[in-house]
Amino acid sequence: MRTAYNADIGPLEDGTKAKIKSFETGIIIRSVNWLGDAVMTLPAVDALAQLCPEGKVHILCPTKLEGFW
């Protein structure tokens, strides 16, 4: 199991969380195609949003999931 991630996207070796500096104005996340899969990605989307509090999270999704996001 990995204990450290790239400093731009997750916890560092000392356990602190890194802020995303290269996405200060927001990030774009490409959604999955099915509702059930989209529901399962909510924790990951939430975690990314917390790493980038100053920016906005934009979801690129199929029309059928527009109401979900």
C-alpha positions as CSV (number, residue, x, y, z in Angstrom):
1,M,0.0,0.0,0.0
2,R,1.3,3.5,-0.9
3,T,1.8,5.8,2.1
4,A,2.7,8.9,0.1
5,Y,1.3,10.6,-2.9
6,N,2.4,13.3,-5.3
7,A,2.5,16.5,-3.2
8,D,-0.1,18.1,-5.5
9,I,-2.8,15.5,-4.8
10,G,-2.7,13.9,-1.4
11,P,-1.1,13.3,2.0
12,L,2.6,13.7,2.4
13,E,4.9,11.2,4.2
14,D,4.6,13.2,7.5
15,G,0.8,12.9,7.3
16,T,0.0,16.5,6.4
17,K,-2.1,17.4,3.4
18,A,-0.8,19.3,0.5
19,K,-2.7,22.2,-1.1
20,I,-3.1,22.1,-4.8
21,K,-1.1,25.1,-6.0
22,S,-1.4,24.5,-9.7
23,F,-5.2,24.6,-9.7
24,E,-5.9,27.8,-7.8
25,T,-8.8,28.8,-10.0
26,G,-10.4,25.4,-9.9
27,I,-10.2,21.8,-11.2
28,I,-12.2,19.9,-13.8
29,I,-13.2,16.3,-13.1
30,R,-14.5,14.1,-15.9
31,S,-17.5,12.2,-14.6
32,V,-18.2,8.5,-15.1
33,N,-21.1,7.6,-17.4
34,W,-23.5,5.8,-15.0
35,L,-25.4,7.0,-12.0
36,G,-24.2,4.2,-9.7
37,D,-20.6,4.8,-10.6
38,A,-21.1,8.6,-10.1
39,V,-22.5,7.9,-6.6
40,M,-19.4,5.9,-5.8
41,T,-17.1,8.7,-6.8
42,L,-18.7,11.3,-4.5
43,P,-16.1,10.7,-1.7
44,A,-13.2,11.2,-4.1
45,V,-14.8,14.4,-5.5
46,D,-15.3,15.7,-2.0
47,A,-11.7,15.0,-1.1
48,L,-10.5,16.9,-4.2
49,A,-12.7,19.8,-3.3
50,Q,-11.2,20.0,0.2
51,L,-7.7,20.1,-1.3
52,C,-8.6,23.1,-3.4
53,P,-10.8,25.3,-1.2
54,E,-10.1,28.6,-3.0
55,G,-11.0,27.2,-6.4
56,K,-14.1,25.7,-7.9
57,V,-14.7,22.1,-8.8
58,H,-16.2,21.7,-12.3
59,I,-17.7,18.3,-13.3
60,L,-17.6,17.4,-17.0
61,C,-20.4,14.8,-17.3
62,P,-22.9,13.3,-19.7
63,T,-26.2,15.1,-20.1
64,K,-28.1,12.3,-18.3
65,L,-26.1,13.0,-15.1
66,E,-26.4,16.8,-15.2
67,G,-29.1,16.9,-12.5
68,F,-27.1,14.6,-10.2
69,W,-24.0,16.9,-10.2
